[in-house]
Amino acid sequence: MKVLLTGGAGYIGSHTAVALCGAGHEAVLFDNFSNSRRDVVERLERIVGHRVAVVEGDVRDTGLLQRVLRDQEIGAVIHFAGLKSVGESAEKPLEYYTNNLQGTLSLLAAMRATGVDTLVFSSSATVYGEPEYLPLDEAHPTSATNPYGRTKLQIEEILADVGRADAALKIACLRYFNPVGAHESGLIGESPNGIPNNLMPYIAQVAAGKLTHLNVFGADYDTPDGTGVRDYIHVVDLAEGHLAALEYLAEHGPGDYTFNLGTGHGTSVLQLADAFAEASGKAIPRKVAPRRPGDVAACYAKTEKARDELGWTAKRGLAEMCESTWRFQTQTLNQGTGA
């Protein structure tokens, strides 16, 4: 099957393309390269061993999406494209609502016009807001503590409405926890433009000497060491979760399904920094900074639904997450290129 990946040249999209190709599907990447690099395509092709179709464009361009869906004979869409920084969303909420919501509406319109009925949506655990209990299961009440989270929640609500109105649609919303790590080859990984917003690539740049220290945003949370606790999931496990979701939709047919993708275990900021120091053999200097608006103390998943219904579980541990990130940092990023 041909699968369109919006934001497909990005961090999670590129790893999912590898998983799809490995399972015999054909990935078509759609990306505007606003937060990804063009050279990731060449390195992705080295991993999969063949050329990969790429269309440069903005997901808000409905006409272009229609042409791609029709001309490429797309059978399903995985929707990654969107702005994704919690902190930045608080500073630039209008950009987040414009990009994330309009982009999804544009995609849905293009799918309806071309008869494509299968969609996997890249959602987020931020839709749970301030946790009422842990671990978070899919039945936990939804809310949001920042504009980024609100865009994800609103998109989920839009998809539910559209799904109820169109009995042919097959939709899976995958609520990611915290993707980290890189492909075992060291060829693709997380390399955002500018100073990283996410913790793991920031730590990696500190280890590489590109940044002087790690800012720990809040050390007075109600957690074992006072720093924020998150559920870190290896990006390759996450990519395999998308493949499992596509197979689930093909088997179960129309409906609107939601799954957590995480490990079920929480790791604090300090624990992650210590694990990375061990994996890299480099010191990770750190300084405590004020809490960031919209952050929660702890967030980790209950994962039994994905295990029982998708047949999927996360297999890779914290050491492998750190080691693969450091391999990508030293073998690819330090050579002047990145994903």
N, C-alpha and C positions, 0 to 999 in steps of 0.2 A: 504494500500500500504506500502511496505517496502521502507524506505528512508535511504540512506547512508549519514552520516554527517561526512565529513572530518574535522578534528579538533573538533570532536563532544564532547570531554570532556572539552573543553575550556569554557570560559565565555558565549559567545553568543550561542555556540553549545549546551551546556547543557540546557540552557533555551528553546532553540528551540526544543530540544528533548521532554521536558515537554509539549510544545504546541502541537507537533505532536501526542504524546501519548494520550493527552486529546481529540484529534479530531478523535481517532480511528486508526491512522497510527502506524506502527512499526518502531522505530528508531534503526539503527545500527551505532554505534560509531566507527570511524576510527581515531586513534590519536597516535602520537609518544611520547606524554607527555613531550615535551620539554618546554612547557609553561602552563602546566596544571597538576593537581594532580590526582593520581589514585583513591584516596578516594572519589572524587566527584561522581564516578559511584555509590557507595553504597548510598550516600545521594540522588542522582537523583532517584534511585530505591525506596527509601523511599517515595519520593514525588508521583511517578506514581503508586506505589503499585505492581510492578512486576519486574522481571529481565529484563535487557537491554543487548543486544548483544554488545560486545566490541571486536575490533580487534586492536592490537597494531602494528603499522607499520608506515613507512614514505611514504608520498603521492608521492614521487618520485620513489617508487618501483612499476613500472607498472604491473609487473607480479602478485604481491600480490593483487593489486587493481582488476585486472581481475578476479582472483580466488574469491575474496570477492563478486564482482558484480554478478558473475555467481552462486556461491554456495548459496549465500543468496537470490538470485532471486530479486535483487534490481530493483525497478521501477523508482526511481528518485534519484538524488544526490543534496545535498546542500553543496557547497564547501566553508568551512570556513578556512581551513588550510593555514597558512601563517604567516610570521613575520609581525609585525604591529606597530612598534614604529617609529614615524617621526624622533625624535632625533637620535635614534640608527641607522636608515637607512642612515643618513648623515655620520655617523662614519663607518658604515660597509656596504657600498652599494653592494659589490660583494655578500655578504651573502644574501641580500634581493633579488637580481636578480636571484641568483642560486635557492634559496628556492621557491620563489613565482612563477616565470615564469616556471621553470622546473617542479615544482609540478603540475601546471595547465596543461601543455602539457602532462605530464604523465597520469593525470586523463582523459583528452580528448581521449588519445590513448586507454586507458582501456575501456572507454565507447563505443568507436567505435567498438572495438573488441568484445564486448559483447552485442551490440545492445541496450544499455541504451540511451534513446534519450531526457531525461528531466533533466535540470540543472538549479539550482538557485545559482548565484554567489554572494558571500559576497564582494561587492565593497565598495567604500568610497567616501564621498564628497570631498576628497582631489583631485579627478580627475578634479575639477573645477579650481584648481590653485588659483591665485589672483582674487577675484571676480570683474567682470566688472560692476555688478549690484546686488542688493539684493531685495528680497530673490532670492535664486538660484533655477531656474527651470531646468528641464531636457534638455532644448534646449540651456542652457548657454554654450558658448565655453569651450572646455576641454583643460587642460594643467596640469602641475604639478610643484610644487616648491621644491620637495624633492624626493629622490629615492623611498621611500615607495609609494608615490602618483604615481610616474611613473610606478611602477610595476602594480598597480591597473589599470591605464589607458591602459597600453600595454596589459594586460589580457583582458580588455573589447574589445580592437581592435582585438585581436586574436579570441575572441568568435564571434565577428561580421563576421570576415572572414570565420570561420568554419561554422557558421550558413548559410552564403550565399552559401557555397559549398555543404551543406547537407540540403536538403529541409525538412528532417524529424525532425530536431533538434528543441526543444523547450527550449529557454534560457531566463532567467530573471536575469538582473543585478540590484541588490539592492544597491543603493548608501546611505550608512549609514551616519548619522551625528555623534553625540557623545553618544554612549551607556553608560548608568550609571544605578545604582540601583541594586536590587537583588530580588530573588523570595520571596514572602510574608512569606514563612515558615522560612526564615533565614538560610536555609540549603545550598543553592548555591548562588554564587555571584562572584564578580571579585576579584581574589587573585593571581596576577602575581608573578612569582619567583623573589626574590630580591626586590630592591627598585622600587616602582611602576613608570611606565612611564606616566600613565594616571592620570588626575587631581583628580577625585573623590576618588579612593582608596588611593591616597596620602593624601588627606585631612582626610580621615577616620583614617589613621594611625597616623596623627598628633593629632586628637581628642582622640585616644586611648593611646597617650603618647609614641608610638613606634618611632615616628619621632619628632624632636624638633620644626619644623616650616614649613610653606608652602613657597616655592620659587615661587614668582610671576614673570614669565618671561616676562618682559616688562610692564611698567606702563605709556608709552607715546604713545600708539596707538591712532588713531583718533576714539575713542569710548567714550561713556558717562563718564566712570570713568578712561579711559586710559588703561584698561586691556583688554585682548582678549575676544571677544564675540563668543560664540558657541551655537549651537542648541543641547541641551541635551535631549536625548530620553530614556525613561525607557526601560530596556532590555526586559521586558515582552511584552511591546508594539512591540518592534523590532522583537521578536520571533514570535508574532502573524502575523507580516508582512510577514514572510517567509511562513507561512501556507497559507495566502491569495495569495501569489505569486504562490505556487504550485497549488492551486485550479484554479487560473486564467489560468495557462498554460494548465491544463487539459481541461478547457472549450474552450480556444481560439486556441489551437493547435500550429503547428510549427510557429516559428518566433523568433526574437531577441528583447526583450522588456527591457526597463529601467525605474526604478522608484526611486524617492527619498523616504527615510524613515526618517522622522524627525517630529518635532512638529510645525515648522514654526515660532518659537519664539527664540530670542537670549538671552542668559544669560552670564554676564561677570564673570571672575574669582573671583572677589571680591564678587559679588552677590551670587555665588555658595558657597563660603566660609562662608558668613553670613548665608545663608539658612541652611548649615550643622551645624553651631554652634547652631542655634535655634533648629534644630531637635535632636541634641545630648546632648544639655545642656553643651557643652564643648567649651572652648576657642580655636580658631584657630590662633595661632601666625603666622605672615607672614613677609617675607622680599622680597624686590624688587630685582630681578636679571636681567642680560642682556637678551635681546630678544634671542630666539632660532632661528637658521638658518631654513628657510623654513616655519615658522609660518606666518599666515595672521592675519590681525586685526580683521575681523569679518566674520562669515560664518554661515548662517542659511537658512533653506529650504523653498521653495514653495512646498506645499504638495497636491495641488488640484488633480494632476494626479493620485496619489495613492488612494485618496478618491473616485474619479469618476470612475476609472477603476478597482481597486482592491477591492473597498468597505472597505477600511482600513483607520483608523485615529488613531493617538496616543491619549490615554485616560488618562494617568497618569501624574500628575503634579510634579513640582519641590519638593514640600514637601514630596510626596510619594517616590520620587527618593532618597532623603536624608535619610528619615526614614528607608527605606528598606535596604539601604547600612549600616546604623548604626546597625540595627538588625543583619545583617550578620556578621558585625565586632565583635559585642559583644557576640553573641550566638554561632558562629562557629569559626571565626578566633582566638578569644581570648582563645578558648579551644584547640588551637594547630593544627587545621585542616582548610583547605580552598579549594575553587574551583579554 
